[in-house]
Amino acid sequence: MSRNNLFIGIAAVLCLSAGASFAQAPQRGGRGGGAPDNTVMAPRELKPGLFLLTGAGANTLVRVTAEGLIVVDTKNPGDEQANSLLAQIKTLSPLPVKFVINTQHHPDHVGNNQKFLDAGAQVLGLEALKTFMGSDQRTTQIPGRPTQTFARDYVLKLGGAEVQAHFYGRGHTGDDTMVYFPDAKVVMVSDQMTDANPVIDWANGGSWVEWPKSLGDAGSSKAKRRQIRDPVQADAGTIRTHSISGIGSAHSASRCPRVVSTTIRRGPRCGI
């Protein structure tokens, strides 16, 4: 699939989204408004050893390994949210969380980092993420900045599992990080794709121009050898599904990487 077709697809998606609703969905501690929910829902298994936890902020992924857990994003700050998140994680494994990866610096993604640091975990994040977390007024008072940073790419290996973190360019913010689980073929795209109109945090490096490019580069990366295709699908006026396919052809659901974003909770259908 060509890059031009990807751009056309994104443009069509924006039109569909605008047609469905002009209202901006709350970003749960990010750019939007509205009171955040405080309860983390029971884990949902996406693939063996990989779980999705919704509620109380941005979506969280947990990768269970034989040597400990890897957590992606820690939801909105607060004792109630943190306790709810930790309680649900403990239902998955008695092993400790060894690593936390943040996909961007907004409060709904980094809010409870410190709880995991206090328990002995390391927090991984982009250099830019750590910088914005220290300068954005919404996060300057939130403890738990990354203890280990990287410029663009990072590969984490733990207990036989591999997790890749990649920065493909600015979009929603200036520190959007996509987290890929090669064995499960699941990619966490964070707020680079949502089920509402795109929101750009201009003050913290967001870019309307670079956003499509970052998605295109992510789709053509050698790490995944996949392309993002038809980023979202409209059904009854509601934007709800991401689809991913292989380069030049569709793959069965068992082979197709799954997309998990901050707000979208429904799995993709592969192919067109």
ZIUR-V74715 format. One record per pair of residues at least 6 apart in sequence whose C-alpha atoms are under 7 Angstrom apart, sorted by the first residue. I is the first residue (numbers start at 1). J is the second residue. Records with the same first field share a line. If there is no record, write none. Layout:
# ZIUR-V74715
I=J / J
This chain:
# ZIUR-V74715
1=247 / 248
3=216
6=229
7=212
9=230
10=231
13=232
14=197
16=234
17=196 / 197 / 239
18=197
20=237 / 238
24=196 / 197
25=32 / 196
26=32 / 33 / 34
27=33
28=36 / 57 / 58 / 108
29=76 / 106 / 107 / 108
30=106 / 107 / 108
36=56 / 57
37=55 / 56
38=55 / 56 / 80 / 81
39=55 / 56 / 81 / 84
40=53 / 54 / 55 / 56 / 84 / 85
41=53 / 54 / 55
42=53 / 88
43=51 / 52 / 53 / 88
44=51 / 52 / 53
45=51 / 52
46=52
47=184
49=63 / 64
50=62 / 63 / 64
51=61 / 62 / 63
52=60 / 61 / 62
53=59 / 60 / 61
54=60
56=75 / 76 / 81
57=75 / 76 / 108
58=75 / 108 / 109 / 262 / 263
59=262 / 263
60=72 / 73 / 74
61=71 / 72
62=69 / 70 / 71 / 72
63=69 / 70 / 71
64=70
65=158 / 159 / 160 / 161
66=159
67=158 / 159
68=95 / 96 / 97 / 98
69=95 / 96 / 97 / 98 / 99
70=97 / 98 / 99 / 100
71=99 / 100 / 101
72=100 / 101 / 102
73=100 / 101 / 102 / 103 / 109 / 110
74=109 / 110 / 111 / 112 / 113
75=108 / 109 / 110 / 111 / 112
76=107 / 108 / 109 / 111 / 112
77=107 / 111 / 112
82=112
97=121
98=121 / 122
99=121 / 122 / 123
100=121 / 122 / 123 / 124
101=123 / 124 / 125
102=109 / 110 / 124 / 125
103=109 / 176 / 177 / 178 / 190
104=129 / 175 / 176 / 177
105=129 / 132 / 133
106=139
107=138 / 139
111=142
113=144
114=143 / 144
117=144
122=147
123=146 / 147 / 148
124=146 / 147 / 148 / 149
125=146 / 148 / 149 / 150
126=149 / 150 / 151 / 152 / 175
127=149 / 150 / 151
128=175
129=175
130=145 / 146
132=204
133=139 / 140
134=140
152=166 / 167
153=165 / 166 / 167
154=164 / 165 / 166
155=162 / 163 / 164 / 165
156=162 / 163 / 164
157=163
162=181 / 182
163=179 / 180 / 181
164=179 / 180 / 181
165=177 / 178 / 179 / 180
166=177 / 178 / 179
167=176 / 177 / 178
168=214 / 217 / 218
169=210 / 214
170=176 / 205 / 206 / 207 / 210 / 211 / 214
171=192 / 200 / 206 / 207 / 208 / 210 / 211
172=191 / 192 / 199 / 200 / 201 / 206 / 207
173=200 / 201 / 204 / 205 / 206
174=204 / 205 / 206
178=187 / 188 / 189 / 190
179=187 / 188 / 189
180=186 / 187 / 188
181=187
185=256 / 257 / 258
186=257 / 258 / 259
187=257 / 258 / 259 / 260
188=259 / 260 / 261
189=259 / 260 / 261
190=261 / 262
191=261 / 262
193=261
194=261 / 262 / 263 / 264
195=239 / 240 / 263 / 264
196=239
200=206 / 207 / 208
219=226 / 227 / 228
220=226 / 227
226=245 / 246 / 247
227=244 / 245 / 246 / 247
228=244 / 245
229=243 / 244 / 245
230=243
231=242 / 243
232=239 / 240 / 241 / 242 / 243
233=239 / 240 / 241 / 242
234=240
240=264 / 266
241=266 / 267 / 268
242=259 / 268
243=268 / 269 / 270 / 271
244=256 / 257 / 270 / 271
245=251 / 256 / 270 / 271
250=270 / 271
251=270 / 271
252=270
253=269 / 270
256=270
258=267 / 268
259=267 / 268
